Amino acid sequence: MASKLQNSVRRAARVRRSLKKVANGRPRLSVYRSAQNIYAQVIDDVAGHTLAAASTLEKDLRGALKSRASTDAAAAVGKLLAERAVKAGVKEVVFDRGAYL
């Protein structure tokens, strides 16, 4: 019997595999939410490197937020990531939901 972690890894790999089929060269937006912080990055799978990244751990956001895991924090991280992605020349992304259903 597979553990919860093994099932989660398998789900994430399945989602990533299906994204490659529909991405058409677009970068992938990956979001990770822990109990205390939010992390987001735009990844170019063809070149194999990160184009832009943002999290609630950054100095720009840390002082301005009451909680680093709230919806306000997620909006701030999204806005910062969007600015950095546009600066890097990204116009469209494919959302990678990972193992979240």
CNS distance restraints for C-alpha pairs under 8 A (distance, minus, plus):
assign (resid   2 and name CA) (resid   6 and name CA) 5.96 0.50 0.50
assign (resid   2 and name CA) (resid   7 and name CA) 6.40 0.50 0.50
assign (resid   3 and name CA) (resid   7 and name CA) 6.26 0.50 0.50
assign (resid   4 and name CA) (resid   8 and name CA) 6.10 0.50 0.50
assign (resid   5 and name CA) (resid   9 and name CA) 6.20 0.50 0.50
assign (resid   6 and name CA) (resid  10 and name CA) 6.13 0.50 0.50
assign (resid   7 and name CA) (resid  11 and name CA) 6.11 0.50 0.50
assign (resid   8 and name CA) (resid  12 and name CA) 6.19 0.50 0.50
assign (resid   8 and name CA) (resid  99 and name CA) 5.33 0.50 0.50
assign (resid   9 and name CA) (resid  13 and name CA) 6.20 0.50 0.50
assign (resid   9 and name CA) (resid  99 and name CA) 6.85 0.50 0.50
assign (resid  10 and name CA) (resid  14 and name CA) 6.19 0.50 0.50
assign (resid  10 and name CA) (resid  99 and name CA) 7.94 0.50 0.50
assign (resid  11 and name CA) (resid  15 and name CA) 6.24 0.50 0.50
assign (resid  11 and name CA) (resid  98 and name CA) 7.25 0.50 0.50
assign (resid  11 and name CA) (resid  99 and name CA) 5.11 0.50 0.50
assign (resid  12 and name CA) (resid  16 and name CA) 6.15 0.50 0.50
assign (resid  12 and name CA) (resid  97 and name CA) 7.86 0.50 0.50
assign (resid  12 and name CA) (resid  98 and name CA) 4.46 0.50 0.50
assign (resid  12 and name CA) (resid  99 and name CA) 4.27 0.50 0.50
assign (resid  12 and name CA) (resid 100 and name CA) 7.90 0.50 0.50
assign (resid  13 and name CA) (resid  17 and name CA) 6.06 0.50 0.50
assign (resid  13 and name CA) (resid  98 and name CA) 7.69 0.50 0.50
assign (resid  14 and name CA) (resid  18 and name CA) 6.34 0.50 0.50
assign (resid  15 and name CA) (resid  19 and name CA) 6.19 0.50 0.50
assign (resid  15 and name CA) (resid  96 and name CA) 7.30 0.50 0.50
assign (resid  15 and name CA) (resid  97 and name CA) 7.47 0.50 0.50
assign (resid  15 and name CA) (resid  98 and name CA) 6.31 0.50 0.50
assign (resid  15 and name CA) (resid  99 and name CA) 7.47 0.50 0.50
assign (resid  16 and name CA) (resid  20 and name CA) 6.44 0.50 0.50
assign (resid  16 and name CA) (resid  96 and name CA) 6.91 0.50 0.50
assign (resid  16 and name CA) (resid  98 and name CA) 7.16 0.50 0.50
assign (resid  17 and name CA) (resid  21 and name CA) 7.05 0.50 0.50
assign (resid  18 and name CA) (resid  22 and name CA) 6.95 0.50 0.50
assign (resid  19 and name CA) (resid  23 and name CA) 5.69 0.50 0.50
assign (resid  19 and name CA) (resid  94 and name CA) 7.44 0.50 0.50
assign (resid  19 and name CA) (resid  96 and name CA) 7.37 0.50 0.50
assign (resid  20 and name CA) (resid  24 and name CA) 7.52 0.50 0.50
assign (resid  23 and name CA) (resid  27 and name CA) 7.39 0.50 0.50
assign (resid  23 and name CA) (resid  28 and name CA) 7.88 0.50 0.50
assign (resid  23 and name CA) (resid  94 and name CA) 6.27 0.50 0.50
assign (resid  25 and name CA) (resid  46 and name CA) 7.21 0.50 0.50
assign (resid  26 and name CA) (resid  44 and name CA) 7.45 0.50 0.50
assign (resid  26 and name CA) (resid  92 and name CA) 6.39 0.50 0.50
assign (resid  26 and name CA) (resid  93 and name CA) 5.45 0.50 0.50
assign (resid  26 and name CA) (resid  94 and name CA) 6.45 0.50 0.50
assign (resid  27 and name CA) (resid  42 and name CA) 6.30 0.50 0.50
assign (resid  27 and name CA) (resid  43 and name CA) 5.44 0.50 0.50
assign (resid  27 and name CA) (resid  44 and name CA) 4.63 0.50 0.50
assign (resid  27 and name CA) (resid  45 and name CA) 6.61 0.50 0.50
assign (resid  27 and name CA) (resid  90 and name CA) 7.78 0.50 0.50
assign (resid  27 and name CA) (resid  92 and name CA) 7.34 0.50 0.50
assign (resid  27 and name CA) (resid  93 and name CA) 5.05 0.50 0.50
assign (resid  27 and name CA) (resid  94 and name CA) 6.26 0.50 0.50
assign (resid  28 and name CA) (resid  42 and name CA) 5.51 0.50 0.50
assign (resid  28 and name CA) (resid  43 and name CA) 5.09 0.50 0.50
assign (resid  28 and name CA) (resid  44 and name CA) 6.43 0.50 0.50
assign (resid  28 and name CA) (resid  45 and name CA) 7.29 0.50 0.50
assign (resid  28 and name CA) (resid  93 and name CA) 5.45 0.50 0.50
assign (resid  28 and name CA) (resid  94 and name CA) 4.80 0.50 0.50
assign (resid  28 and name CA) (resid  95 and name CA) 5.91 0.50 0.50
assign (resid  28 and name CA) (resid  96 and name CA) 6.19 0.50 0.50
assign (resid  29 and name CA) (resid  40 and name CA) 7.14 0.50 0.50
assign (resid  29 and name CA) (resid  41 and name CA) 5.80 0.50 0.50
assign (resid  29 and name CA) (resid  42 and name CA) 4.53 0.50 0.50
assign (resid  29 and name CA) (resid  43 and name CA) 6.41 0.50 0.50
assign (resid  29 and name CA) (resid  93 and name CA) 6.07 0.50 0.50
assign (resid  29 and name CA) (resid  94 and name CA) 5.91 0.50 0.50
assign (resid  29 and name CA) (resid  95 and name CA) 4.86 0.50 0.50
assign (resid  29 and name CA) (resid  96 and name CA) 5.66 0.50 0.50
assign (resid  30 and name CA) (resid  40 and name CA) 5.67 0.50 0.50
assign (resid  30 and name CA) (resid  41 and name CA) 5.42 0.50 0.50
assign (resid  30 and name CA) (resid  42 and name CA) 6.34 0.50 0.50
assign (resid  30 and name CA) (resid  43 and name CA) 7.47 0.50 0.50
assign (resid  30 and name CA) (resid  95 and name CA) 6.55 0.50 0.50
assign (resid  30 and name CA) (resid  96 and name CA) 5.12 0.50 0.50
assign (resid  30 and name CA) (resid  97 and name CA) 6.84 0.50 0.50
assign (resid  30 and name CA) (resid  98 and name CA) 7.38 0.50 0.50
assign (resid  31 and name CA) (resid  38 and name CA) 7.47 0.50 0.50
assign (resid  31 and name CA) (resid  39 and name CA) 5.79 0.50 0.50
assign (resid  31 and name CA) (resid  40 and name CA) 4.34 0.50 0.50
assign (resid  31 and name CA) (resid  41 and name CA) 6.60 0.50 0.50
assign (resid  31 and name CA) (resid  96 and name CA) 7.38 0.50 0.50
assign (resid  31 and name CA) (resid  97 and name CA) 7.17 0.50 0.50
assign (resid  32 and name CA) (resid  38 and name CA) 6.00 0.50 0.50
assign (resid  32 and name CA) (resid  39 and name CA) 5.11 0.50 0.50
assign (resid  32 and name CA) (resid  40 and name CA) 6.22 0.50 0.50
assign (resid  33 and name CA) (resid  37 and name CA) 6.22 0.50 0.50
assign (resid  33 and name CA) (resid  38 and name CA) 4.64 0.50 0.50
assign (resid  33 and name CA) (resid  39 and name CA) 6.32 0.50 0.50
assign (resid  33 and name CA) (resid  69 and name CA) 7.73 0.50 0.50
assign (resid  34 and name CA) (resid  38 and name CA) 6.22 0.50 0.50
assign (resid  34 and name CA) (resid  69 and name CA) 7.74 0.50 0.50
assign (resid  35 and name CA) (resid  69 and name CA) 6.82 0.50 0.50
assign (resid  36 and name CA) (resid  68 and name CA) 6.08 0.50 0.50
assign (resid  36 and name CA) (resid  69 and name CA) 5.25 0.50 0.50
assign (resid  37 and name CA) (resid  55 and name CA) 7.28 0.50 0.50
assign (resid  37 and name CA) (resid  56 and name CA) 5.77 0.50 0.50
assign (resid  37 and name CA) (resid  57 and name CA) 7.15 0.50 0.50
assign (resid  37 and name CA) (resid  68 and name CA) 5.26 0.50 0.50
assign (resid  37 and name CA) (resid  69 and name CA) 5.02 0.50 0.50
assign (resid  38 and name CA) (resid  55 and name CA) 5.57 0.50 0.50
assign (resid  38 and name CA) (resid  56 and name CA) 5.71 0.50 0.50
assign (resid  38 and name CA) (resid  68 and name CA) 7.08 0.50 0.50
assign (resid  38 and name CA) (resid  69 and name CA) 6.16 0.50 0.50
assign (resid  38 and name CA) (resid  73 and name CA) 7.61 0.50 0.50
assign (resid  38 and name CA) (resid  74 and name CA) 6.57 0.50 0.50
assign (resid  38 and name CA) (resid  77 and name CA) 7.54 0.50 0.50
assign (resid  39 and name CA) (resid  53 and name CA) 7.72 0.50 0.50
assign (resid  39 and name CA) (resid  54 and name CA) 6.09 0.50 0.50
assign (resid  39 and name CA) (resid  55 and name CA) 4.30 0.50 0.50
assign (resid  39 and name CA) (resid  56 and name CA) 6.80 0.50 0.50
assign (resid  39 and name CA) (resid  77 and name CA) 7.63 0.50 0.50
assign (resid  40 and name CA) (resid  53 and name CA) 5.76 0.50 0.50
assign (resid  40 and name CA) (resid  54 and name CA) 5.49 0.50 0.50
assign (resid  40 and name CA) (resid  55 and name CA) 6.16 0.50 0.50
assign (resid  40 and name CA) (resid  77 and name CA) 7.36 0.50 0.50
assign (resid  40 and name CA) (resid  78 and name CA) 7.60 0.50 0.50
assign (resid  40 and name CA) (resid  81 and name CA) 7.25 0.50 0.50
assign (resid  41 and name CA) (resid  50 and name CA) 6.90 0.50 0.50
assign (resid  41 and name CA) (resid  51 and name CA) 7.54 0.50 0.50
assign (resid  41 and name CA) (resid  52 and name CA) 5.63 0.50 0.50
assign (resid  41 and name CA) (resid  53 and name CA) 4.10 0.50 0.50
assign (resid  41 and name CA) (resid  54 and name CA) 6.37 0.50 0.50
assign (resid  41 and name CA) (resid  81 and name CA) 7.28 0.50 0.50
assign (resid  42 and name CA) (resid  50 and name CA) 5.92 0.50 0.50
assign (resid  42 and name CA) (resid  51 and name CA) 5.53 0.50 0.50
assign (resid  42 and name CA) (resid  52 and name CA) 5.23 0.50 0.50
assign (resid  42 and name CA) (resid  53 and name CA) 6.30 0.50 0.50
assign (resid  42 and name CA) (resid  85 and name CA) 7.24 0.50 0.50
assign (resid  42 and name CA) (resid  93 and name CA) 7.71 0.50 0.50
assign (resid  43 and name CA) (resid  48 and name CA) 7.29 0.50 0.50
assign (resid  43 and name CA) (resid  49 and name CA) 5.95 0.50 0.50
assign (resid  43 and name CA) (resid  50 and name CA) 4.37 0.50 0.50
assign (resid  43 and name CA) (resid  51 and name CA) 5.67 0.50 0.50
assign (resid  43 and name CA) (resid  52 and name CA) 7.36 0.50 0.50
assign (resid  44 and name CA) (resid  48 and name CA) 5.62 0.50 0.50
assign (resid  44 and name CA) (resid  49 and name CA) 5.57 0.50 0.50
assign (resid  44 and name CA) (resid  50 and name CA) 6.06 0.50 0.50
assign (resid  44 and name CA) (resid  51 and name CA) 6.58 0.50 0.50
assign (resid  45 and name CA) (resid  49 and name CA) 6.86 0.50 0.50
assign (resid  51 and name CA) (resid  85 and name CA) 6.85 0.50 0.50
assign (resid  51 and name CA) (resid  88 and name CA) 6.60 0.50 0.50
assign (resid  52 and name CA) (resid  81 and name CA) 6.54 0.50 0.50
assign (resid  52 and name CA) (resid  84 and name CA) 5.80 0.50 0.50
assign (resid  52 and name CA) (resid  85 and name CA) 5.44 0.50 0.50
assign (resid  52 and name CA) (resid  88 and name CA) 7.23 0.50 0.50
assign (resid  53 and name CA) (resid  81 and name CA) 5.96 0.50 0.50
assign (resid  53 and name CA) (resid  84 and name CA) 7.55 0.50 0.50
assign (resid  54 and name CA) (resid  58 and name CA) 7.41 0.50 0.50
assign (resid  54 and name CA) (resid  77 and name CA) 5.94 0.50 0.50
assign (resid  54 and name CA) (resid  78 and name CA) 7.80 0.50 0.50
assign (resid  54 and name CA) (resid  80 and name CA) 6.56 0.50 0.50
assign (resid  54 and name CA) (resid  81 and name CA) 5.39 0.50 0.50
assign (resid  55 and name CA) (resid  77 and name CA) 5.82 0.50 0.50
assign (resid  56 and name CA) (resid  61 and name CA) 5.91 0.50 0.50
assign (resid  56 and name CA) (resid  62 and name CA) 6.21 0.50 0.50
assign (resid  56 and name CA) (resid  68 and name CA) 5.74 0.50 0.50
assign (resid  56 and name CA) (resid  69 and name CA) 7.97 0.50 0.50
assign (resid  56 and name CA) (resid  73 and name CA) 6.81 0.50 0.50
assign (resid  56 and name CA) (resid  77 and name CA) 6.48 0.50 0.50
assign (resid  57 and name CA) (resid  61 and name CA) 7.14 0.50 0.50
assign (resid  57 and name CA) (resid  62 and name CA) 6.12 0.50 0.50
assign (resid  57 and name CA) (resid  68 and name CA) 7.95 0.50 0.50
assign (resid  58 and name CA) (resid  62 and name CA) 6.00 0.50 0.50
assign (resid  59 and name CA) (resid  63 and name CA) 6.91 0.50 0.50
assign (resid  60 and name CA) (resid  64 and name CA) 7.45 0.50 0.50
assign (resid  61 and name CA) (resid  65 and name CA) 6.29 0.50 0.50
assign (resid  61 and name CA) (resid  76 and name CA) 7.37 0.50 0.50
assign (resid  61 and name CA) (resid  77 and name CA) 7.84 0.50 0.50
assign (resid  62 and name CA) (resid  68 and name CA) 7.43 0.50 0.50
assign (resid  65 and name CA) (resid  72 and name CA) 7.66 0.50 0.50
assign (resid  65 and name CA) (resid  73 and name CA) 6.43 0.50 0.50
assign (resid  67 and name CA) (resid  73 and name CA) 6.89 0.50 0.50
assign (resid  68 and name CA) (resid  73 and name CA) 5.50 0.50 0.50
assign (resid  69 and name CA) (resid  73 and name CA) 6.05 0.50 0.50
assign (resid  69 and name CA) (resid  74 and name CA) 7.11 0.50 0.50
assign (resid  70 and name CA) (resid  74 and name CA) 6.39 0.50 0.50
assign (resid  71 and name CA) (resid  75 and name CA) 6.19 0.50 0.50
assign (resid  72 and name CA) (resid  76 and name CA) 6.27 0.50 0.50
assign (resid  73 and name CA) (resid  77 and name CA) 6.15 0.50 0.50
assign (resid  74 and name CA) (resid  78 and name CA) 6.07 0.50 0.50
assign (resid  75 and name CA) (resid  79 and name CA) 6.15 0.50 0.50
assign (resid  76 and name CA) (resid  80 and name CA) 6.21 0.50 0.50
assign (resid  77 and name CA) (resid  81 and name CA) 6.01 0.50 0.50
assign (resid  78 and name CA) (resid  82 and name CA) 6.01 0.50 0.50
assign (resid  79 and name CA) (resid  83 and name CA) 6.31 0.50 0.50
assign (resid  80 and name CA) (resid  84 and name CA) 6.37 0.50 0.50
assign (resid  81 and name CA) (resid  85 and name CA) 6.00 0.50 0.50
assign (resid  82 and name CA) (resid  86 and name CA) 6.09 0.50 0.50
assign (resid  83 and name CA) (resid  87 and name CA) 6.23 0.50 0.50
assign (resid  84 and name CA) (resid  88 and name CA) 6.24 0.50 0.50
assign (resid  85 and name CA) (resid  89 and name CA) 6.37 0.50 0.50
assign (resid  85 and name CA) (resid  90 and name CA) 5.30 0.50 0.50
assign (resid  85 and name CA) (resid  91 and name CA) 7.81 0.50 0.50
assign (resid  86 and name CA) (resid  90 and name CA) 5.14 0.50 0.50
assign (resid  86 and name CA) (resid  91 and name CA) 6.49 0.50 0.50
assign (resid  97 and name CA) (resid 101 and name CA) 7.68 0.50 0.50
